């Protein structure tokens, strides 16, 4: 059973590491998406549906706040 216990421990460690790396990659993608949305809006090339999603109740467009990421 000790070999099984060791393997299960290793599996748990690997899965935890995967989740951490995944979270970092998702944050990078969200930042890139927010930057791209902002650039497209500046060029008036952002579709209206996306523009609406990134606009708050006060009418302010802010993809970073909507995506919950900090500007680089």
PyMOL commands that set and color helices and strands:
alter all, ss='L'
color gray80, all
select helices_A, chain A and resi 2-42+48-53+63-67
alter helices_A, ss='H'
color red, helices_A
deselect
rebuild
show_as cartoon
